[in-house]
């Protein structure tokens, strides 16, 4: 069965995405900083009938993330789909006039170095099998920077540029790269931002393999 690796898996959107892809026959590799929590989530999903394993990695440590993805490949086979969606840390959400070099360093490690490390680790496997999917999930500040959240606005811009370049460069190799923008908070029961609805949207991107950027709900970008 194909394997999906979810970086930043939790009991909200991560679990919904795992169930959606699991229902389509994917084995699930769930990656988070907290091994106990992600192992518990993997056990629950396995009980529901979705083969899942939990792994620990710190996305701000490229070696840690690469080693974990290498272990996933060893345990579960080539990673055919990668989802990069860790939740930004609070210190990245400071106003621009209060943001320090240290704040930006952490945000860039999180949203630029982490994705580059993850993609670099899985890309050779995707090229070997001749196809793959890489999905990035970002908040609205990725496309409309806000002075209230300087760290994510700056770092998400870098992540967006990297993802767009990947989309263009890898399309001829049948490797699809897409970005889902979720403005505001994910909310259960919301018609457009419920975790299950968003998981369906990500599955649609994976299947349709067309446009680079998809919005969970319309945004005013002027």
DRENVOMI-878975 format. One line per 10 residues: number of its first residue (from 1); their letters; for each residue x, y, z of C-alpha. Coordinates in steps of 0.5 Angstrom, whole numbers, plus 500, padded with zeros to 3 digits. Layout:
N
NUM) a) X Y Z; ...;
! end
This chain:
222
1) xxxxxxxxxx) 500 500 500; 502 507 499; 505 511 505; 503 518 507; 508 522 512; 504 527 516; 509 532 519; 506 536 525; 500 531 526; 495 532 531;
11) xxxxxxxxxx) 488 530 533; 485 536 529; 487 537 522; 492 532 522; 488 526 524; 483 528 519; 488 528 514; 490 521 516; 483 518 516; 482 521 509;
21) xxxxxxxxxx) 488 518 506; 487 512 510; 480 511 507; 484 511 501; 489 505 502; 495 509 505; 499 507 511; 500 513 515; 506 515 518; 505 521 524;
31) xxxxxxxxxx) 510 525 526; 510 530 531; 515 533 537; 511 529 542; 512 522 541; 507 520 547; 502 524 544; 503 521 536; 504 514 538; 497 515 542;
41) xxxxxxxxxx) 494 518 536; 497 512 531; 494 507 536; 487 510 536; 487 510 528; 490 503 528; 484 501 532; 479 504 527; 482 500 521; 488 505 519;
51) xxxxxxxxxx) 495 502 519; 499 508 523; 505 509 526; 508 515 530; 515 518 530; 518 524 534; 522 529 530; 523 537 531; 522 540 525; 527 546 527;
61) xxxxxxxxxx) 532 540 527; 534 538 520; 538 532 522; 532 530 526; 527 531 521; 531 527 516; 533 521 520; 526 520 522; 523 520 515; 529 516 513;
71) xxxxxxxxxx) 526 511 519; 519 512 516; 522 509 509; 526 504 512; 519 501 516; 514 503 511; 517 503 504; 518 509 500; 514 516 502; 509 517 496;
81) xxxxxxxxxx) 506 523 499; 508 528 504; 504 533 508; 508 539 512; 503 542 517; 506 543 524; 503 548 528; 507 555 528; 509 556 535; 507 562 539;
91) xxxxxxxxxx) 513 566 539; 513 567 531; 506 571 532; 509 577 535; 508 584 532; 513 586 527; 516 592 532; 517 587 537; 520 581 533; 527 580 534;
101) xxxxxxxxxx) 532 576 530; 532 570 535; 524 570 533; 525 570 526; 531 565 526; 526 560 530; 520 562 525; 525 561 519; 528 554 522; 520 552 522;
111) xxxxxxxxxx) 518 554 516; 524 554 511; 529 549 513; 524 544 516; 520 544 509; 527 544 505; 530 538 510; 523 534 509; 523 535 501; 530 533 500;
121) xxxxxxxxxx) 529 527 504; 523 524 501; 524 527 494; 529 521 491; 524 516 493; 519 519 489; 523 520 483; 525 513 484; 518 511 483; 516 516 478;
131) xxxxxxxxxx) 511 520 482; 509 523 488; 505 529 492; 508 534 497; 503 538 500; 504 545 504; 499 547 509; 499 555 511; 495 560 514; 493 567 511;
141) xxxxxxxxxx) 499 570 513; 503 566 507; 499 570 502; 497 577 506; 503 579 511; 500 582 517; 504 586 522; 501 583 528; 504 576 526; 511 578 523;
151) xxxxxxxxxx) 515 571 524; 510 567 520; 509 573 515; 516 573 513; 517 565 514; 511 563 510; 513 568 505; 519 564 504; 516 557 505; 511 559 499;
161) xxxxxxxxxx) 516 561 495; 520 554 496; 513 551 495; 512 554 488; 519 553 485; 518 546 487; 511 546 484; 514 548 477; 520 544 477; 517 537 479;
171) xxxxxxxxxx) 511 538 475; 515 534 469; 517 529 473; 509 527 475; 511 530 482; 505 534 484; 506 540 489; 501 544 492; 499 549 498; 493 550 502;
181) xxxxxxxxxx) 492 556 505; 487 556 511; 485 564 513; 484 564 521; 483 558 525; 481 551 524; 474 550 527; 470 544 527; 463 545 524; 465 551 520;
191) xxxxxxxxxx) 463 550 513; 469 551 510; 474 550 515; 472 544 519; 478 539 519; 474 534 515; 472 539 510; 480 541 509; 482 534 509; 477 532 503;
201) xxxxxxxxxx) 480 539 500; 487 536 501; 485 529 498; 482 533 492; 488 537 491; 492 530 491; 488 527 486; 486 533 481; 494 535 481; 492 542 478;
211) xxxxxxxxxx) 493 548 481; 499 550 486; 495 554 491; 488 553 494; 484 557 499; 480 554 504; 475 560 504; 476 566 499; 481 572 501; 481 579 500;
221) xx) 488 580 497; 488 587 495;
! end
